[in-house]
Amino acid sequence: MTESLAGTPAHPPAPRTRPDGCAQEPRAAYDTALLDLDGVVYAGGDALPHAVASLRAAAAGGMRLAYVTNNAARTPGAVAAHLTELGVPADETDVVTSAQAVARLVAEAVPAASKVLCSGGEGLRVALRERGLVPVDSADDAPVAVVQGYGGPGMPWSVLAEAALAVGRGAVWFASNTDLTIPSGRGIMPGNGAAVEVVRIATRRAEGPVVAGKPRPPMHRETILRTGARRPLVVGDRLDTDIEGAHAGGVDSLLVLSGVTGPAELLAARPDHRPSYVAADLRGLLAPHPDVTPDGDGGAYRCGALRASVSGGRLVLDGEVRGQDDALDGLRALCAVAWTEAGEGQCTLDPADALERLGLGV
């Protein structure tokens, strides 16, 4: 795919109507995996099942692993150290954060050595300093810009108050990302997007900040600049950041069902949220992906031993489900029916019975 200088495809792809097949293992078909972290590699700091073994096997097969996260709280070095502790050797140069992407945006927009109010964690402060900017904590320090990034669940309310005051006084407003939620070992928690909304409400601004993180082009640009990937595969658990970002960048994507997105959301995905491949977890890097093919007239599709179709406004699944591989094949076939039916929109067919047969839930 030919890309513009901004990192977006010169010719956006046509709407996807089914998941792709891949005769090779993705670790052999792509040179670099651009991996999200939360919900993909770990949750709440603990490695997800099969993640460590899968990543080690992918690296042993020659695939470069790059970790691309919207979480701006930690430095790349801290993230790399955590991954190494989990059993996945990583260097800080393997980590790309939305803090780095937004710091580049700020440095391009304001004079060198400008004061920037930092509403976030150490990862954001380090990224700003690397761009020659001066992080400050108070609106009374006369910052020319405000940057919001996820600062962890313990970030005090006073930090948001200072950000709102500075934005209200005219500072240029940036955000590392606008993810409303973030997965944790205890469940789904508020993300940086929730903090951004607090500042928006306090300042009564109709327009939000300039955003760098996934799915926006600045994050794709930062990733390509730092990794040099030529045939990357985006791997993530979120449709509205990872998969949309891959679509915007014109690159292939693998959705893993180990994080935020569930099967029902996948079936209802709008065109720019439809992944190239679907897998339960990171083992999806290590095995070929089967083709999804039309099966007779009437919009039915088959993947492996499972056949999906439409009847009476409901998605229908035929075939025996004998394990997780069959369940995934059935989900791929259901995606083809749902996405073809939806076209440029979102599928409204009832998936409950079909998903119950797969044992994947609604």
Number of C-alpha atoms within 10 A of each C-alpha: 13 12 14 12 10 14 21 23 18 15 11 15 14 9 17 19 19 23 24 20 17 15 12 15 16 22 25 16 16 20 17 24 26 28 25 25 23 26 24 24 29 22 19 14 14 14 20 19 15 12 20 21 13 19 25 15 16 23 16 11 13 13 21 19 23 24 25 27 24 30 28 31 23 21 23 26 16 16 23 21 17 16 22 14 12 16 15 21 17 20 16 15 13 20 26 29 29 31 36 29 29 29 27 18 19 26 17 11 11 15 12 13 14 18 21 30 29 27 30 26 20 19 24 31 27 19 23 26 14 14 17 15 21 18 24 18 18 19 23 12 13 16 23 20 23 28 29 30 31 32 23 16 9 6 14 11 10 12 19 20 16 20 28 24 18 26 25 18 15 13 20 19 24 23 29 33 31 25 22 15 14 21 17 17 14 8 11 13 13 16 22 26 19 16 24 29 15 17 23 18 11 16 16 11 13 7 8 14 20 17 23 29 31 27 24 21 22 23 31 27 18 23 24 15 11 14 19 11 17 10 13 23 24 26 30 32 27 26 23 17 21 29 27 22 26 31 25 22 27 20 20 18 25 29 28 24 21 23 25 19 17 17 19 17 16 24 24 21 21 21 20 20 24 28 27 22 23 25 21 16 24 26 18 20 26 17 15 16 21 18 17 23 18 16 14 9 8 11 15 22 24 25 23 17 14 22 25 27 22 19 10 8 10 16 22 22 25 14 14 14 18 10 10 14 13 18 21 22 26 30 28 33 27 33 28 28 28 30 25 19 17 19 14 15 14 17 21 14 19 19 23 15 15 22 21 11 17 20 13 17 14 13
